């Protein structure tokens, strides 16, 4: 058991040590305001990181998430503010668009036989461009939230004293954990990631499994897009969500997802997300230039890949 979950235990230990270090350097770290804000960010990042992990487990990748946030955020603002849609149709439409984009990725990868990297890289460029075109490259927002006050209050408020974003992440993580680790489809995901051809010969509908993974990722990106849009209360189509896909990939890799596919756990992804946010918080609290955020993400991905390579060598 310890060997099987050794990576998660190691990440948890590192997270605890890092929290102690940051608290020692700046007592504001454990302040209610800072912890609440960090919990909101962990919730938002954790949700789409779970989607990124599910795709990575199939040996795929999704580079379009950040641009999807911009496109979906713009569409949400237009639907709720400009066209006066009520909350439920607006949210449902955004989730449907996220699912459709995920299905499109899956179709191009499985039917047209394009590489996931190319498909989602094109998505990154196309969705950002569409967001800028639709919004006329102007910043969108929600104003006084007339007509959807309840939705805004819910997604930016607390449930039993805990930020809604964090609660939603925990609920989604529980469902994802059961789905990934205890269901037949979850076992098929791992099988496809380890060896797609062998999985196909064993009777697994590999195309459906892969398309399903991208659809799930698209829906989770849609949920995160809604939460992020209301969290920032402002969507600049040229910069909103920029490079967020890197944080999702970093959290997944740090949490034990191999970029070769076939490995990973939900608890690992959540720990990786929390660790990344604590590192970002450290940068802010210690007055380190924010321009180093990307350097931190790069180092984290590099360490995760090296660790993955070392573990695979030991298991041979």
C-alpha positions in Angstrom: 0.0 0.0 0.0 2.8 2.4 0.9 4.6 1.6 -2.3 1.5 2.0 -4.4 0.7 5.4 -2.9 4.3 6.5 -2.3 4.1 9.4 -4.7 0.9 10.8 -3.1 2.4 10.4 0.4 5.6 12.2 -0.8 3.6 15.1 -2.3 1.5 15.4 0.9 4.7 15.5 3.0 6.2 18.2 0.7 3.0 20.2 0.9 3.0 20.1 4.7 6.7 21.1 4.9 6.1 23.9 2.4 3.1 25.2 4.4 5.1 25.3 7.6 7.9 27.1 5.8 5.6 29.8 4.3 3.9 30.3 7.7 7.3 30.8 9.3 8.3 33.3 6.7 5.0 35.2 6.7 2.3 34.7 9.5 -0.4 36.0 7.1 -0.3 32.6 5.3 -2.6 31.0 7.9 -4.9 34.1 8.0 -8.5 33.5 7.3 -8.6 35.8 4.3 -5.5 34.2 2.7 -6.7 30.7 3.3 -10.2 31.5 2.0 -8.8 33.0 -1.2 -6.4 30.1 -1.7 -9.2 27.6 -1.2 -11.2 29.4 -3.9 -8.3 29.1 -6.3 -7.6 25.5 -5.4 -11.2 24.7 -6.2 -11.2 26.4 -9.6 -7.8 25.0 -10.6 -8.5 21.6 -9.2 -11.7 21.0 -11.2 -10.1 21.6 -14.6 -6.9 19.8 -13.5 -9.0 16.7 -12.9 -10.2 16.9 -16.5 -6.6 17.4 -17.7 -5.5 14.3 -15.7 -8.2 12.1 -17.3 -7.0 13.1 -20.7 -3.4 12.6 -19.8 -4.2 9.1 -18.5 -5.4 8.2 -22.0 -1.9 9.3 -23.2 -3.4 12.6 -24.6 -3.0 16.2 -23.7 -5.2 19.3 -23.8 -3.5 22.7 -24.5 -6.7 24.6 -25.2 -8.1 24.9 -21.7 -7.0 28.5 -21.1 -8.4 29.7 -24.4 -11.6 27.8 -23.7 -11.9 29.9 -20.5 -11.7 33.1 -22.5 -14.3 31.9 -25.1 -16.7 30.4 -22.5 -16.3 33.4 -20.2 -17.2 35.8 -23.1 -20.2 33.7 -24.1 -21.4 33.5 -20.5 -21.3 37.3 -20.2 -23.0 37.8 -23.5 -25.8 35.3 -22.6 -26.5 36.6 -19.1 -25.9 40.3 -19.6 -26.5 41.2 -23.2 -29.3 38.6 -24.0 -30.7 38.5 -20.5 -30.7 34.7 -20.2 -31.7 33.3 -16.8 -29.0 31.4 -14.8 -29.9 27.8 -15.6 -30.0 28.1 -19.5 -26.8 30.2 -19.4 -24.9 27.7 -17.3 -26.3 24.7 -19.3 -25.3 26.4 -22.6 -21.7 26.9 -21.4 -21.4 23.3 -20.2 -22.8 22.1 -23.5 -20.3 24.2 -25.5 -17.5 22.8 -23.3 -18.7 19.3 -24.0 -19.0 20.0 -27.7 -15.5 21.3 -27.9 -14.2 18.2 -26.1 -16.1 16.0 -28.5 -14.6 17.8 -31.4 -11.1 17.2 -30.0 -11.9 13.6 -29.5 -13.3 13.2 -33.1 -10.3 14.8 -34.7 -8.0 12.6 -32.6 -9.8 9.3 -33.1 -11.4 9.6 -36.5 -9.1 12.0 -38.4 -6.1 10.5 -36.6 -4.5 13.8 -35.7 -2.1 14.1 -32.7 -3.7 15.5 -29.5 -0.9 18.1 -29.3 -1.8 19.5 -32.7 -5.5 19.4 -32.2 -5.5 21.2 -28.9 -2.8 23.6 -29.9 -5.0 24.6 -32.8 -7.9 24.9 -30.3 -5.7 27.2 -28.1 -5.3 29.6 -31.1 -8.8 29.3 -32.5 -10.8 29.7 -29.3 -8.7 32.7 -28.2 -9.3 34.3 -31.6 -13.0 33.5 -31.5 -13.2 35.1 -28.0 -11.6 38.3 -29.2 -13.8 38.4 -32.3 -17.0 37.8 -30.5 -16.2 40.3 -27.8 -14.8 42.8 -30.4 -11.6 42.5 -28.3 -13.4 44.4 -25.4 -13.5 43.3 -21.8 -16.7 41.7 -20.7 -18.1 41.5 -17.2 -21.3 41.0 -15.3 -22.1 44.5 -14.0 -24.7 44.5 -11.2 -25.6 40.8 -12.0 -29.2 41.8 -12.7 -31.3 38.7 -13.2 -28.7 36.2 -12.1 -27.8 37.5 -8.6 -28.5 34.0 -7.1 -26.0 32.4 -9.5 -23.3 34.9 -8.7 -23.9 34.7 -5.0 -23.8 30.9 -5.1 -20.5 30.5 -7.1 -18.7 33.3 -5.3 -20.1 32.6 -1.8 -19.6 29.9 0.9 -21.3 26.6 1.8 -21.2 25.9 5.5 -18.4 28.4 5.8 -16.3 26.8 3.0 -15.8 28.5 -0.4 -18.2 27.1 -3.0 -15.4 26.6 -5.5 -13.6 24.3 -3.0 -16.8 22.4 -2.1 -17.6 21.8 -5.8 -14.1 20.5 -6.4 -14.4 18.0 -3.5 -17.8 16.8 -4.9 -16.4 16.4 -8.4 -13.3 14.8 -7.1 -15.3 12.2 -5.2 -17.3 11.3 -8.3 -14.2 11.3 -10.5 -12.4 9.1 -8.0 -15.2 6.5 -8.0 -15.5 6.8 -11.8 -11.8 6.5 -12.5 -10.8 3.9 -9.9 -13.9 1.8 -9.4 -15.8 1.7 -12.7 -15.2 -0.4 -15.9 -14.8 2.8 -17.9 -12.1 3.9 -15.6 -10.2 0.7 -16.1 -10.6 1.1 -19.8 -9.1 4.6 -19.6 -6.0 3.2 -17.9 -5.8 0.3 -20.4 -6.0 2.7 -23.4 -3.3 4.9 -21.9 -0.9 2.0 -21.3 -1.4 0.4 -24.8 -4.1 1.6 -27.1 -3.6 -1.2 -29.6 -3.6 -3.9 -27.0 -6.8 -2.4 -25.5 -8.5 -2.4 -28.9 -7.6 -6.1 -29.5 -9.0 -7.0 -26.0 -12.4 -5.7 -27.1 -12.3 -2.1 -25.6 -14.0 0.6 -27.7 -10.9 2.8 -27.6 -12.3 5.6 -29.7 -15.3 6.0 -27.4 -13.0 5.9 -24.4 -10.8 8.7 -25.8 -13.7 10.8 -27.0 -15.3 10.4 -23.6 -12.2 11.6 -21.8 -12.1 14.8 -23.9 -15.8 15.4 -23.4 -15.3 15.1 -19.6 -12.4 17.4 -19.8 -14.5 19.9 -21.7 -17.4 19.8 -19.2 -15.0 20.3 -16.3 -13.3 23.2 -18.2 -16.8 24.7 -18.6 -17.5 24.5 -14.8 -14.1 26.1 -14.1 -14.7 28.7 -16.7 -17.9 29.8 -15.0 -16.3 29.9 -11.6 -13.3 31.8 -12.9 -15.4 34.3 -14.8 -17.4 35.2 -11.7 -14.2 35.1 -9.5 -12.5 37.7 -11.7 -15.8 39.4 -12.6 -14.0 40.5 -15.7 -13.1 38.7 -18.9 -10.5 40.2 -21.2 -10.6 37.9 -24.2 -6.9 38.4 -25.0 -5.6 37.4 -21.6 -8.3 35.7 -19.6 -7.2 32.2 -18.7 -3.9 32.6 -20.5 -1.6 29.6 -19.8 -4.0 28.0 -17.3 -3.6 24.8 -19.3 0.0 24.6 -18.0 -1.2 24.7 -14.4 -3.6 21.8 -15.1 -0.9 19.8 -16.8 1.6 20.6 -14.0 -0.9 19.6 -11.3 -1.6 16.3 -13.1 2.1 15.4 -13.7 3.1 16.4 -10.2 0.2 14.3 -8.9 1.5 11.2 -10.5 0.0 11.2 -14.1 2.6 10.0 -16.5 2.7 11.8 -19.8 3.1 8.4 -21.4 -0.4 7.6 -20.2 -1.9 4.8 -18.1 -1.1 6.3 -14.6 -2.5 8.8 -12.2 -4.9 9.3 -9.3 -7.5 11.9 -8.4 -6.0 12.4 -4.9 -2.6 13.0 -6.5 -4.0 15.6 -8.8 -5.7 17.5 -5.9 -2.4 17.4 -3.9 -0.5 18.6 -7.0 -3.0 21.5 -7.4 -2.7 22.5 -3.7 1.1 22.4 -3.9 1.1 24.7 -7.0 -1.2 27.2 -5.3 0.9 27.2 -2.1 3.9 27.9 -4.3 2.1 30.7 -6.0 1.0 32.0 -2.6 4.6 31.9 -1.4 5.7 34.0 -4.4 3.0 36.6 -3.5 3.6 36.7 0.3 7.3 36.8 0.1 7.3 39.6 -2.4 9.0 37.5 -5.1 8.4 39.0 -8.6 5.2 37.5 -10.0 7.0 37.0 -13.3 8.6 34.0 -11.7 5.2 32.2 -11.6 5.8 30.6 -14.9 9.3 29.6 -13.9 7.8 27.9 -10.8 5.4 25.9 -13.0 8.2 25.0 -15.4 10.3 23.7 -12.6 7.4 21.7 -11.1 6.7 20.0 -14.5 10.4 19.2 -14.9 10.6 17.7 -11.5 7.5 15.7 -12.0 8.7 14.3 -15.4 12.1 13.5 -13.9 10.5 11.8 -10.9 8.2 9.8 -13.3 11.2 8.6 -15.3 13.1 7.6 -12.2 10.1 5.6 -10.8 9.7 3.8 -14.2 13.3 2.8 -14.3 13.1 1.4 -10.8 9.9 -0.6 -11.7 11.7 -2.3 -14.7 
